[in-house]
Amino acid sequence: MKCTSCNKENPDNLKFCNNCGAPFSGDMKRCENGHNFGSHEPYCPYCPPPGDAPTQMANLGTANPGDLSDRTIIDGAAPKLQQGSQPVGMNDKTVITNGQPVFVPQHTGAGKISNRRLVGWLVTYDISEYGTDFRIYEGRTKLGRNSDNDIVLNHTGVSDKHALMLYRDGKFIIDDELSTNGTYVNHKSIDEKTQLVNDDVIGIGTISLKLKVI
């Protein structure tokens, strides 16, 4: 017989539990699954009810039916985003805020949000075999190993502040920032400001980046 107080098995002829000493009531029944329950119950309240009988739940821990402390409450309110806010990890997503879609541009190189106009990409297969792209915006774009660069390239041969790109008046210009290993355009080292055109390949340390102009 299983004790209803501690759930320990005992021989059927005992009057008290060997484990906790609780008395075994004479008006107890035992179901085929080994549950002890009062003889006044029509069926075991711990097992699925037979047939169409209503389901009974035992020991819910709620003394007062009006007490919702043990209940699961589902809040149907939708999550709210403030204007300009962005969930962590979101990258170039359209956020619905105040009923209006708001596009949030995200710089893939250093994770910085930019309000400047997108003018192109730098694309490389040297970081991942599936390809990696970095967005280029109007104005200046810093490339290097340090985390404060617009495009962070933490790879062999890249200096902390390696090169500077500039987009102005429809033209792309790149200049080496006195880097240790130099900056290359189409496999040629540059020592002064150099204009770039679509599909030019920029060499930064061991990384080759192809410029794709919009």
C-alpha positions in Angstrom: 0.0 0.0 0.0 1.3 3.5 -0.9 1.2 6.1 1.9 -0.9 9.1 0.9 1.4 11.4 3.0 4.8 10.4 1.8 4.0 8.2 -1.3 6.2 5.4 0.1 5.2 1.8 -0.5 4.2 -0.3 2.5 3.0 -3.9 3.1 -0.8 -4.0 2.8 -1.4 -5.3 6.4 0.1 -2.3 8.1 -1.9 0.3 10.0 0.8 3.0 10.0 3.4 4.0 7.4 6.8 2.6 8.0 8.4 5.8 6.6 6.4 8.7 8.1 4.2 7.0 10.6 0.9 8.4 9.0 -2.1 6.1 9.7 -3.7 4.2 6.9 -7.4 5.0 6.8 -9.7 2.1 6.5 -11.9 3.8 3.9 -9.2 4.0 1.3 -9.2 2.5 -2.2 -6.3 1.8 -4.6 -6.5 2.1 -8.4 -4.8 -0.1 -10.9 -2.0 2.5 -11.2 -1.2 2.3 -7.5 -2.8 5.5 -6.3 -4.6 5.5 -2.9 -7.8 7.6 -2.7 -10.9 7.9 -0.5 -13.5 5.2 -0.9 -16.1 8.0 -1.3 -14.5 8.9 -4.7 -16.3 7.3 -7.7 -12.9 6.9 -9.4 -9.2 7.7 -8.9 -8.8 11.5 -9.1 -5.1 11.2 -10.0 -5.8 9.2 -13.2 -7.6 10.2 -16.4 -11.4 10.0 -15.8 -13.2 7.1 -17.3 -15.5 7.7 -20.2 -17.1 11.1 -20.3 -16.6 11.8 -16.6 -15.4 15.4 -15.8 -11.7 15.8 -15.2 -10.8 16.4 -11.5 -7.6 18.1 -10.5 -6.2 17.3 -7.0 -4.1 19.5 -4.8 -3.9 22.5 -7.1 -2.6 24.6 -4.2 -5.3 27.2 -4.5 -7.5 27.3 -1.4 -9.7 30.0 -2.8 -11.2 29.5 -6.3 -11.0 33.3 -6.8 -7.3 33.3 -6.1 -5.4 33.6 -9.4 -2.0 33.2 -7.9 -1.6 29.7 -9.3 -3.0 30.4 -12.7 -1.4 31.2 -16.0 -2.5 34.6 -17.3 -2.1 35.4 -21.0 -1.7 39.0 -21.8 -3.0 39.7 -25.3 -1.4 43.1 -25.6 1.1 43.4 -28.4 4.7 44.4 -27.7 5.3 48.1 -28.3 8.3 49.7 -29.9 9.1 53.3 -29.5 10.1 55.4 -32.6 13.7 54.7 -33.5 14.0 51.7 -31.1 15.4 48.4 -32.3 15.4 45.0 -30.7 18.9 43.5 -30.0 20.2 41.5 -32.9 17.9 43.0 -35.5 19.7 43.8 -38.7 18.2 46.0 -41.4 14.6 45.3 -40.4 11.4 47.1 -41.1 9.9 47.9 -37.6 6.2 48.6 -37.3 5.8 51.4 -34.7 2.6 53.4 -34.1 1.0 51.7 -37.0 3.6 52.9 -39.5 6.5 50.9 -41.0 9.9 52.4 -40.2 13.0 51.1 -42.0 16.0 50.9 -39.7 19.3 50.7 -41.7 22.1 48.8 -39.9 25.8 49.0 -40.8 26.9 45.3 -41.1 30.5 46.1 -40.6 30.5 47.4 -37.0 26.8 47.2 -36.1 26.3 51.0 -36.2 23.1 52.6 -37.3 23.6 55.2 -40.0 21.3 57.9 -41.2 23.4 58.5 -44.3 22.4 57.4 -47.8 23.6 54.0 -48.9 25.8 54.2 -51.9 27.4 50.8 -52.3 28.9 47.6 -50.7 32.2 46.1 -50.2 32.0 42.3 -50.7 34.5 39.6 -49.7 34.7 35.8 -49.6 37.9 35.9 -47.5 36.0 36.0 -44.1 33.3 33.4 -44.9 33.0 31.0 -47.8 29.4 32.2 -48.1 30.4 35.8 -48.6 30.4 38.9 -46.3 29.2 42.3 -47.3 29.7 45.7 -45.7 27.5 48.7 -46.5 29.1 51.9 -47.7 27.3 55.2 -47.0 27.9 58.7 -48.3 30.7 60.6 -46.5 33.7 58.9 -44.8 34.1 55.2 -44.0 36.9 54.1 -41.8 38.4 50.6 -42.3 40.7 48.9 -39.7 41.1 46.5 -36.8 39.9 48.8 -34.0 36.2 48.5 -33.0 35.7 52.3 -33.6 36.1 51.8 -37.3 33.0 51.8 -39.5 34.2 48.5 -41.1 36.0 46.4 -38.6 38.5 43.8 -40.1 40.1 42.0 -37.2 42.4 39.9 -39.4 46.0 39.3 -40.2 47.9 42.3 -41.6 45.2 44.8 -40.9 46.3 47.9 -38.9 44.2 49.6 -36.2 43.4 52.4 -38.6 44.2 51.1 -42.0 42.4 53.0 -44.7 39.8 55.8 -45.3 37.1 55.8 -48.0 35.3 58.9 -49.0 32.1 59.2 -51.2 31.4 62.7 -52.3 29.9 64.2 -55.5 29.3 60.8 -57.0 33.0 59.7 -56.6 34.6 57.1 -54.4 38.1 57.9 -53.0 40.3 55.7 -50.9 43.5 56.7 -49.0 45.9 54.6 -46.9 46.2 55.7 -43.3 49.9 55.0 -42.9 49.1 51.3 -42.4 51.9 48.8 -41.7 51.2 46.6 -44.7 49.7 49.2 -47.1 46.5 49.4 -49.0 46.1 48.0 -52.5 43.7 48.7 -55.4 43.5 46.0 -58.1 46.6 44.5 -56.5 48.7 47.7 -56.8 49.9 49.5 -53.7 48.7 53.1 -53.3 50.6 55.9 -51.6 48.1 58.7 -52.3 44.4 59.3 -52.7 43.0 57.0 -55.4 39.6 57.1 -57.1 37.6 53.9 -57.2 35.1 52.6 -59.7 32.6 49.7 -59.7 34.2 46.3 -59.3 37.6 47.6 -58.1 39.2 45.2 -55.7 40.7 46.7 -52.5 43.4 44.9 -50.6 43.4 45.3 -46.8 45.9 43.0 -45.1 44.8 39.5 -46.1 41.3 40.6 -47.1 40.2 41.4 -50.6 37.0 43.5 -50.9 35.2 44.2 -54.2 33.4 47.5 -54.5 29.9 47.3 -55.8 28.4 50.7 -56.6 24.7 51.4 -56.6 
